[in-house]
Amino acid sequence: MSTSSIEESRAGVGQRMWLIPFVRQRGLLYFMTHHLRSSPNPLFWINAIEESRAGVGQRMWLIPFVRQRGLLYFMTHHLRSSPNPLFWLNAKTMEAQLVTKDAGLTFWLARPQDYDEVMAISEGIHEGNDYLPHRYHTWMTEPDRVVIIARRDGKLVALNSAVVVDGGQTVVIEGLRVCLSERGRGVAGVIQRVTDNYIKQVYSSVKTKRGVRPDNPSPEKLSKGTVLAERAILSLRGEAESFNSFVLDLKAKLDSMDKTSGPTDKKSDLVVVKDRQQLKALLLDPDLSTRIELPGGALVQDWLPLKPIESNLEILERLNLTWLVNCCNGKPTFMSFHTPAYSIPFNGGSVKLNIDMFGANLSLARKALFAHLEQNTRQFHGIVFVHIYMNQTLWEGMREFCDGHEQVKQCGHYWKQMLLEKEFP
């Protein structure tokens, strides 16, 4: 069945719809479809995998590959051997989908072609450390991700995003931004309410709402949820070339510490974990949360909190994390991971690396920082920002460990992130 025949047979005569890659199960890629006309139940499942595209007796699955000029391209991969297993499938146009109207604004599901307007209202956000230019197009195809934009008189003025995690029980809010001319007019509150209502319609199983905020949120924001946990953040900044000598300095410090403390044993080793089943066993250990002091019982990847449960393993796998783990008697005592370094707008093009650490062992945290940086320096260019998220008890020791280099310096002072939770209305 081609994408066009899906549209004709499933949507009905005169109705158009677009397809959202949603989940893969047992070699099949399922899509969620959203009608462009109102419907009592606008979301439903279809199985987009048939034999007509792959040939008789051959089945295939589709890989969301790239978006260009509003078209979503797929690669297809035959499950049987083929001289050329990858080829292009028809593109699907993403039409504008109105969500609702409220307070003089219209709210729409965001599309790839809205990117430039979203970037226009994001200028200067996080002082150039904004992650959204890197993640926006990924969000467009991410399962269980909702991105809503607001327009006033056709002009894009706000964006909000939410992703459903924890097996459909939790929604995490991310990416809220409002253009400068609309700030102070209540737009943020309206788009958050619209997003909540949309989530309630589509994901009836959601019971909890979570968000991760920087330190010193307003009393109003604190009153809207319970603070589950706090993590300290150490931020470093330097030119890409300077990080090579910085990493060598860290290695020299570690060697000096080892000589002072005497020979180390395997209990102080960090191991890169690549095997999926091994990682699954570690993450699903029922005592993991208390053993490595997970903040709020969650693995917080950058600013995304995920409970260590099986339904979140696919999300973690999609993030392309590099894991370092220390175990004692087969049980994890310390974990850390980083996402690949990515470009940010600062100074016309810089790089950001996020490192998340779980556990309170300062010696292991030092070794983990060295290992993560050593693996990434070749990808650095321009000005580099490294943000290290950690247990608050580690911050001072890690600051001292990083201190003393001429070019790589601490960026800002002590700051932290706060994990907030409330009952979903």
Secondary structure, DSSP 8 states (H G I E B T S, - for coil): --HHHHHHHHH-TT--EEEEEEEEETTEEEEEEEESS--SS-EEEEE---STTT-TT--EEEEEEEEETTEEEEEEEESS--SS-EEE---EE---EEEEEETTEEEEE--GGGHHHHHHHHTTGGGGT-SHHHHHHHHHH-TTEEEEEEEETTEEEEEEEEEEEGGGTEEEEEEEEE-GGGTTTTHHHHHHHHHHHHHHHH-TT--EEEEEEESS--HHHHTTSEEEEEEEEEEEEEETTHHHHHHHHHHHHHHHHHHHH----GGG--EEE--HHHHHHHHT-TTHHHHTT-GGGSEEETTEEE-SSGGGHHHHHHTT-EEEEEEETTEEEEEEEE---EEE-GGGSEEEEEEEEES--HHHHHHHHHHHHHHHGGG--SEEEEEEEE-GGGHHHHHHHHTT-SSSEE-SS-EEEEEEEEE--
